[in-house]
Amino acid sequence: FSDGGVHSHYKHLFALLELAKKQDVKQVYVHAFLD
């Protein structure tokens, strides 16, 4: 995550995980690219 939220923000990840939960997705894989 970028400090300024330019490239990404931790809230994006949590929102995607919450959406997956609501859609009853059984498994989620996170492939993070770190600077």
DSSP file (Angstrom, degrees, kcal/mol; ACC not computed):
  #  RESIDUE AA STRUCTURE BP1 BP2  ACC     N-H-->O    O-->H-N    N-H-->O    O-->H-N    TCO  KAPPA ALPHA  PHI   PSI    X-CA   Y-CA   Z-CA
    1    1 A F              0   0    0      0, 0.0     2,-0.3     0, 0.0     8,-0.2   0.000 360.0 360.0 360.0 142.3    0.0    0.0    0.0
    2    2 A S    >   -     0   0    0      6,-0.9     3,-1.1     1,-0.1     8,-0.2  -0.653 360.0-127.4 -87.3 147.2    1.2    3.5   -0.7
    3    3 A D  T 3  S+     0   0    0     -2,-0.3    -1,-0.1     1,-0.3     6,-0.0   0.868 111.6  41.7 -59.6 -37.5    1.4    5.9    2.2
    4    4 A G  T 3  S-     0   0    0      5,-0.0    -1,-0.3    -3,-0.0     5,-0.1   0.462 112.3-116.5 -90.3  -0.8   -0.6    8.5    0.2
    5    5 A G  S <  S+     0   0    0     -3,-1.1    -2,-0.1     3,-0.2     4,-0.1   0.715  75.6 130.8  74.4  19.7   -3.1    6.0   -1.2
    6    6 A V  S    S+     0   0    0      1,-0.1     3,-0.1     2,-0.1    -3,-0.0   0.957  80.0  21.1 -72.1 -51.1   -1.9    6.7   -4.7
    7    7 A H  S    S-     0   0    0      1,-0.3     2,-0.3     0, 0.0    -1,-0.1   0.836 137.6 -24.2 -88.4 -35.2   -1.3    3.2   -5.9
    8    8 A S        -     0   0    0     -6,-0.0    -6,-0.9     4,-0.0     2,-0.3  -0.974  53.3-143.1-165.4 169.4   -3.5    1.4   -3.5
    9    9 A H    >>  -     0   0    0     -2,-0.3     3,-1.7    -8,-0.2     4,-1.0  -0.994  27.6-120.7-143.6 145.7   -5.1    1.7   -0.1
   10   10 A Y  H 3> S+     0   0    0     -2,-0.3     4,-1.9     1,-0.3     5,-0.2   0.790 111.6  65.0 -59.3 -26.1   -5.7   -0.9    2.6
   11   11 A K  H 3> S+     0   0    0      1,-0.2     4,-2.2     2,-0.2    -1,-0.3   0.801  94.1  60.1 -67.3 -27.5   -9.4   -0.1    2.4
   12   12 A H  H <> S+     0   0    0     -3,-1.7     4,-2.3     2,-0.2    -1,-0.2   0.939 105.9  47.2 -62.2 -46.4   -9.5   -1.4   -1.2
   13   13 A L  H  X S+     0   0    0     -4,-1.0     4,-2.4     1,-0.2    -2,-0.2   0.935 112.8  48.0 -60.9 -47.5   -8.4   -4.8    0.0
   14   14 A F  H  X S+     0   0    0     -4,-1.9     4,-2.2     1,-0.2    -1,-0.2   0.867 110.7  51.9 -64.2 -35.6  -10.9   -4.9    2.8
   15   15 A A  H  X S+     0   0    0     -4,-2.2     4,-2.2     2,-0.2    -1,-0.2   0.906 110.4  48.2 -66.8 -41.0  -13.7   -3.8    0.5
   16   16 A L  H  X S+     0   0    0     -4,-2.3     4,-2.3     2,-0.2    -2,-0.2   0.896 112.1  49.2 -66.0 -39.3  -12.8   -6.6   -2.0
   17   17 A L  H  X S+     0   0    0     -4,-2.4     4,-2.1     2,-0.2    -2,-0.2   0.893 110.6  50.3 -66.5 -38.9  -12.7   -9.2    0.8
   18   18 A E  H  X S+     0   0    0     -4,-2.2     4,-2.3     2,-0.2    -2,-0.2   0.902 110.3  50.3 -65.0 -40.8  -16.1   -8.0    2.2
   19   19 A L  H  X S+     0   0    0     -4,-2.2     4,-1.9     2,-0.2    -2,-0.2   0.918 109.2  51.3 -62.4 -43.9  -17.6   -8.3   -1.4
   20   20 A A  H  <>S+     0   0    0     -4,-2.3     5,-2.9     1,-0.2    -1,-0.2   0.904 109.9  50.2 -60.1 -41.1  -16.2  -11.8   -1.7
   21   21 A K  H ><5S+     0   0    0     -4,-2.1     3,-1.5     1,-0.2    -2,-0.2   0.921 109.9  49.5 -62.7 -44.5  -17.8  -12.7    1.6
   22   22 A K  H 3<5S+     0   0    0     -4,-2.3    -1,-0.2     1,-0.3    -2,-0.2   0.814 110.4  51.0 -65.0 -30.3  -21.1  -11.3    0.6
   23   23 A Q  T 3<5S-     0   0    0     -4,-1.9    -1,-0.3    -5,-0.2    -2,-0.2   0.352 116.1-117.4 -88.4   5.8  -20.9  -13.2   -2.7
   24   24 A D  T < 5 +     0   0    0     -3,-1.5     2,-0.4     1,-0.2    -3,-0.2   0.839  47.9 175.3  61.4  37.2  -20.2  -16.4   -0.7
   25   25 A V      < -     0   0    0     -5,-2.9    -1,-0.2    -6,-0.1     3,-0.1  -0.606  19.9-156.4 -72.5 129.7  -16.7  -16.9   -2.3
   26   26 A K  S    S+     0   0    0     -2,-0.4     2,-0.4     1,-0.2    -1,-0.1   0.854  70.6  24.1 -81.7 -36.1  -15.1  -19.8   -0.5
   27   27 A Q        -     0   0    0     -7,-0.0     2,-0.4     2,-0.0    -1,-0.2  -0.990  59.6-170.7-135.1 141.3  -11.4  -19.0   -1.2
   28   28 A V        -     0   0    0     -2,-0.4     2,-0.4    -3,-0.1   -11,-0.0  -0.999   6.3-161.7-129.9 131.9   -9.6  -15.8   -1.9
   29   29 A Y        -     0   0    0     -2,-0.4     2,-0.6     2,-0.0    -2,-0.0  -0.946   4.5-156.8-113.3 133.6   -5.9  -15.5   -2.9
   30   30 A V        -     0   0    0     -2,-0.4     2,-0.8     2,-0.0    -2,-0.0  -0.948   6.3-171.9-112.4 118.1   -4.0  -12.3   -2.6
   31   31 A H        -     0   0    0     -2,-0.6     2,-0.4     2,-0.0    -2,-0.0  -0.878  17.9-163.7-108.3  97.7   -1.0  -11.9   -4.9
   32   32 A A        -     0   0    0     -2,-0.8     2,-0.6     2,-0.0    -2,-0.0  -0.667  14.0-155.0 -91.2 133.7    0.6   -8.7   -3.6
   33   33 A F        -     0   0    0     -2,-0.4     2,-0.4     2,-0.0    -2,-0.0  -0.937  20.2-164.7-102.3 118.0    3.2   -6.8   -5.6
   34   34 A L              0   0    0     -2,-0.6    -2,-0.0     1,-0.1     0, 0.0  -0.840 360.0 360.0-110.2 141.2    5.4   -4.8   -3.2
   35   35 A D              0   0    0     -2,-0.4    -1,-0.1   -34,-0.1    -2,-0.0   0.452 360.0 360.0 -81.1 360.0    7.7   -2.0   -4.0
